[in-house]
Amino acid sequence: QGQKFALYKEGQTTAGKRGLRLILKETTANLQEEEEITSVTVFPLVTSNKLENKAFYTVLGFSSGLVRVYNEVGLVVIEKNFHPSAVKHFKFQSQPEGKQSTNVLYTQSMQELLIVYGSMVVSVSSLDLFNKIYQNINPAASQSSDDIDLSIKGHKFVIKEERVSDCEAIVLTNSTYHQYFQLTMKGGMVDDRYKPVITKPYILTVGQDPFLQYNEKSSSSASAGQLAQNVVSTVTSGIFKVASGAFGSLWSGGGGGNESEAKPVPADPQSLLEISHSLKDSGRDGLEVLISPNKMYSAIRDSQNRVILVDNYSRSIVQMWRGYHRCQMGWTLAGQPKVNSSRQELEEVKEVAAVLVLYLPRRGLIEVWSPEQKV
């Protein structure tokens, strides 16, 4: 709470035992007096040249909308204010590497950093994030600290009809049934409908009015009429630009514009997300959402002490728990060696499954639940 910021690192303590060692404790600078830290998360950055090097970075969100990234010694490497409202949460979207079940669950690389505000979600790609960190921590990048550019580019996604508390980003496979269903529900001429695609990115948000909402991250392809109209408008605007430039050079005596003027910094791109599916539950607010490692299920905690498990593909509620006060959610992996029925031997490939873990501090209990087996 407040503006206090502390960093701990695992290592030898003063007593000679293994534990957490305090490496930084200070008050964050350049903040208003009433500003507070509203969200915090830590992510690793692995670089492998000859030897693998792993460093951890801390992301802080403030009540003014400011986002800061600190390295392990407490130096600011990234700083930007994307929206003048409090930062709700930070989330990382990861993508499975490979088609094997063990790879889908165990090896997932980061794709983007999601910054959750009350009315929008800001996406920062992993490439931009890592390049900016490397640029600002590399001694050869700049000669002085005043020359370091701490800002970073992000894409703003505006959420319709919902006050967002938390979000997750997923890429779902669009089955043949859902493709035909979408074409049927859209209606009209075939050319004017949304074209079916194999995969679709979604941003799953929880909050208030509605309780749960699936938002399409990218719009579908436009119709032939809309494409033709866009081409005509683009060509027309290009002709007018060329003509105005030619007449301007004639009237000014052939002199060009002042090229020494500094170009304004381009604003972050912004787009409005389309609602794909929503679930309204009056009087209840979604507070937190946590997606499973295989991206099939999402666990949601709400303001009425409920925990809800949702199937991301069918958008249906699989299970609901009531009366879980101060519940903490988490996903973990359970696996065992696969048995070869013909040889009756244990193989190295494990049968891996994602299970939901619920911790109830008031009861002192830990519950483990399997979505596939419903137990």
SVG drawing of the C-alpha trace seen along z (x, -y; Angstrom):
<svg xmlns="http://www.w3.org/2000/svg" viewBox="-30 -32 59 89">
<polyline fill="none" stroke="black" stroke-width="0.4" points="0.0,0.0 1.1,-3.5 4.4,-4.2 6.7,-1.7 8.6,0.7 10.8,3.5 12.7,6.2 13.8,9.5 16.2,12.1 16.8,15.7 20.3,16.2 22.3,16.5 20.9,14.4 23.0,12.8 22.5,15.8 24.1,18.0 20.8,19.8 19.1,20.0 16.2,17.5 15.0,14.2 17.5,11.4 16.4,7.7 18.2,5.9 16.1,2.7 13.6,0.8 12.7,-2.7 9.8,-5.0 9.0,-5.4 10.0,-8.7 8.3,-11.3 4.8,-10.5 2.0,-12.6 1.5,-12.6 -1.8,-10.7 -0.7,-8.2 -0.6,-4.5 0.6,-1.2 -2.4,0.7 -0.9,3.7 2.4,5.6 3.8,8.6 7.2,10.2 8.4,11.8 11.7,13.5 13.8,12.6 16.0,15.4 18.9,14.6 21.0,17.5 24.2,16.8 26.9,19.2 25.6,19.3 21.9,19.0 21.3,15.8 18.0,15.3 17.0,11.9 13.7,10.9 11.8,7.7 9.1,6.1 6.1,4.3 4.3,1.7 0.9,0.1 -0.2,-3.0 -3.5,-4.7 -2.7,-7.5 -2.4,-4.9 1.4,-5.0 3.2,-1.8 6.8,-1.2 9.2,1.7 12.1,2.1 15.2,4.4 16.7,6.4 18.6,3.5 15.6,1.1 16.4,-1.0 13.5,-2.1 13.8,-0.7 10.3,-1.4 7.8,-4.1 4.6,-5.2 1.1,-6.3 -1.4,-4.7 -4.6,-5.8 -5.5,-8.3 -7.2,-5.7 -5.9,-3.2 -4.2,0.0 -6.3,3.0 -4.1,6.0 -1.2,7.2 -1.5,10.4 0.9,12.2 -0.4,14.1 1.7,17.2 1.5,19.4 2.2,23.2 5.2,24.4 4.6,27.5 1.7,29.9 2.6,32.5 0.6,32.4 3.7,32.0 4.9,29.0 1.5,27.4 1.5,27.4 5.2,27.1 6.9,24.9 5.0,21.7 6.7,18.5 5.4,15.0 3.6,13.2 2.3,10.0 1.9,8.0 -1.7,7.0 -2.3,3.9 -5.9,3.9 -7.7,0.6 -11.4,0.0 -12.5,-0.6 -9.6,0.7 -6.9,3.3 -3.4,2.2 -1.3,4.9 2.5,4.6 4.2,7.2 7.0,9.3 9.3,8.2 8.9,4.5 9.1,5.2 12.4,7.2 14.0,4.8 13.2,1.8 14.6,3.5 17.8,4.5 18.2,1.0 17.9,-0.7 20.0,1.7 22.8,2.0 25.6,-0.4 26.4,-1.0 22.8,-2.0 23.3,-5.6 26.0,-7.7 23.9,-9.3 20.7,-8.5 19.0,-11.6 19.2,-10.2 17.3,-7.0 13.8,-6.8 11.6,-5.0 8.4,-5.1 7.1,-2.0 4.6,-1.4 1.3,0.3 -2.0,1.1 -5.2,0.0 -8.3,2.1 -11.5,0.4 -14.0,2.6 -17.7,2.1 -20.5,2.0 -18.3,3.4 -16.3,2.1 -13.4,4.4 -11.7,5.8 -9.4,8.5 -8.8,10.1 -7.0,13.0 -6.0,13.3 -6.5,16.6 -6.4,17.9 -9.2,20.4 -9.7,22.9 -12.9,22.1 -14.5,25.4 -16.6,26.2 -19.8,26.1 -19.0,22.7 -18.2,21.4 -21.6,22.4 -23.3,21.1 -21.7,17.7 -22.7,17.5 -26.2,18.5 -26.6,16.0 -25.1,13.2 -27.7,13.6 -27.9,11.6 -26.0,12.2 -23.1,14.6 -20.7,11.9 -21.7,9.6 -21.2,12.1 -18.1,12.7 -15.8,15.1 -15.0,18.2 -11.5,18.5 -9.6,21.4 -8.3,19.6 -9.5,16.4 -7.9,14.3 -10.1,13.3 -9.7,11.1 -11.8,12.6 -12.8,9.9 -14.6,10.1 -16.2,7.2 -19.5,5.5 -22.4,5.3 -21.8,7.8 -20.2,10.3 -18.2,12.2 -17.5,11.1 -15.6,12.6 -14.2,9.9 -12.9,10.4 -9.4,9.0 -9.4,8.6 -12.2,7.9 -13.2,10.3 -12.6,9.7 -14.7,7.1 -17.1,7.7 -16.2,7.1 -18.3,3.9 -16.5,2.4 -13.1,3.3 -14.0,1.6 -15.2,-1.5 -12.0,-1.6 -9.8,-1.3 -11.7,-4.1 -11.4,-6.4 -7.6,-5.6 -6.9,-6.3 -8.9,-9.6 -7.2,-10.8 -3.8,-10.0 -4.6,-12.0 -5.7,-15.0 -2.5,-14.8 -0.3,-14.7 -2.2,-17.6 -2.1,-19.7 1.6,-19.1 2.2,-20.2 0.1,-23.4 1.7,-24.2 5.2,-23.9 4.2,-26.2 2.7,-28.9 5.7,-28.8 8.2,-29.1 9.1,-25.5 10.3,-25.5 9.6,-22.4 8.3,-22.4 10.5,-22.8 12.0,-19.4 13.8,-20.4 10.6,-20.5 10.4,-17.6 7.6,-15.1 5.1,-14.6 5.4,-11.4 2.7,-9.0 0.0,-8.0 -0.6,-4.5 -3.1,-2.7 -6.5,-2.2 -9.3,0.1 -12.8,1.1 -13.3,4.7 -16.4,6.5 -18.5,8.5 -18.6,12.2 -20.3,13.6 -21.3,12.1 -22.9,13.4 -24.9,11.0 -25.4,11.6 -26.9,8.6 -25.6,7.8 -22.4,9.7 -19.0,8.4 -16.2,10.5 -13.0,9.8 -10.3,12.2 -9.9,14.6 -7.2,17.2 -6.9,19.3 -5.7,23.0 -2.3,23.9 -4.1,25.7 -6.3,22.6 -9.5,24.7 -10.9,23.5 -11.1,20.2 -11.6,19.9 -13.4,16.8 -13.8,15.3 -16.6,12.8 -17.7,10.4 -20.2,12.9 -17.5,15.4 -18.2,17.7 -15.7,19.5 -16.9,20.3 -15.3,22.6 -16.0,21.8 -15.3,23.8 -13.7,21.4 -14.8,23.2 -18.5,23.8 -18.8,20.6 -20.7,22.8 -20.3,23.0 -18.8,26.3 -18.8,25.9 -19.6,23.4 -18.5,23.2 -20.3,20.9 -19.2,19.6 -15.5,19.6 -14.4,16.5 -11.0,15.0 -10.3,17.9 -7.0,17.9 -7.0,19.7 -4.2,21.4 -3.6,23.9 -1.0,26.7 0.0,29.8 -0.5,33.4 1.2,36.2 2.3,39.8 4.4,42.0 2.4,43.5 2.0,47.3 2.5,49.3 -0.3,51.8 1.5,54.2 4.8,54.3 3.5,53.5 6.3,51.0 6.5,47.4 7.3,44.9 9.1,41.6 6.1,39.7 3.8,38.6 0.1,38.2 -0.3,34.6 -3.4,32.9 -4.2,29.4 -6.0,29.2 -7.5,26.3 -6.2,25.6 -8.3,23.6 -6.9,22.3 -9.3,21.4 -7.4,19.5 -10.3,19.2 -10.8,23.0 -7.2,23.9 -8.0,26.2 -6.6,26.8 -8.9,28.3 -7.8,29.9 -10.3,30.3 -10.0,31.9 -12.1,30.3 -12.0,33.3 -13.0,35.9 -15.4,33.5 -13.9,34.5"/>
</svg>
